[in-house]
Amino acid sequence: MNNETFEDKVVLSDSREAFEIAGTHDENLNVIEKLTGCKLFFKDNEIVVSGEEEKVKQAVRAINDLQSAVKAGNRVTKRETRYAVALAAGGEHKLTSLMGDVIYVTARGKQLRPMTIGQKRYIDTIRKNDVVFGIGPAGTGKTYLAVCLAVAAFKSKQVEKIILTRPAVEAGEKLGFLPGDLQNKVDPYLRPLYDGLFDLLGAETFQKLFEKQVIEVAPLAYMRGRTLDDAFIILDEAQNTTPEQMKMFLTRMGVGSKVVVTGDVTQIDLPDKVRSGLIDALHVLRNVEGIAQVRLTEKDVVRHRLVQQIVKAYEQAAEEKSGSPEHKKV
């Protein structure tokens, strides 16, 4: 094994660029050092990187990616730095393409962009297709990004209405056994969708559009018997639909509409022996032109950095369980 120290460098344009790449108190460079095991230091107008050859090459690719993002006018933080290092491990330089795609600007002025390559692929797929299935674990942004695109489409007058729906039966609970009137019963299931709209539009704008029925948030059962024209329609938690419910939902789509179906096939709360409508649709519709499927993974989780590791650990445990003699026997 060759343990010789390898060295390379990245030439910087000026002191401002050096500061933007390094971050406050060199926090971005510290992230690169921690993730690659390399040593980084400034020398004149250069960042010098030393360590194992492959790790040095990875670190240099990451710094080059950060440099391109800074040159394009973006501010890079520890989050972007961690992702640049992860991309560099696969030989990729795509940070600028992510940061340059502003999907929507919230009521508070925050610019929303894809944060991973998977999210960018998901967004582009929704833009290009009328029906898209977004599959992935919690925290990958599959629902929030779909809502962002729905609001953006409404604001640009591509659609006249936004409809958000999800099955109102989860974790073995049925509406008839829950306390309160119908609105109180369904609200807990729909709350994540409300939260996303509040964040994007602001509470006042959302309320006005909601009262005008331009935005509709309702349980899936309310979709039966309707034809939804010129609408952006999102079905969330689709893994908890039956095949019959999924077919009913998809056939509501009218002229000028776009449909996004999101779900996590590892979190099915249906009774035993009831097949998930999401799994069924992914198979039945896999070759239909105009219908696309995007699968997000733990690499696309954008919550706390530990969430990615938690998702991966549970997926590995599930794989080990499915391959165990006890599981096969059952």
Buried (B, 14 or more C-beta within 10 A) or exposed (E): EEEEEBEBBBEBEEEEBBEBBBBEEBEBBBBBBEBBEBBBEBEEBBBBBBBBEEBBBBBBBBBBBBBBBBEEEBEBEBEBBBBBBBBBBEEEBBBBBBBEBEBBEBBEEEEBBBBBBBBBBBBBBBEEBBBBBBBBBBBBBBBBBBBBBBBBBBEEEBBBBBBBBBBBBBEEBEBEEBEEEEEEBBBEBBEBBBEBBBBBBBEEBBBEBBEEEBBBBBBBBBBEEEEBEBBBBBBBBBBBBBBEBBBBBBEBBEEBBBBBBBBBBBEBBBEEEEEBBBBBBBEEBEEEEEBBBBBBBBBBBBEEEEBBEBBBEEBEEEEEEEEEEEEEEE
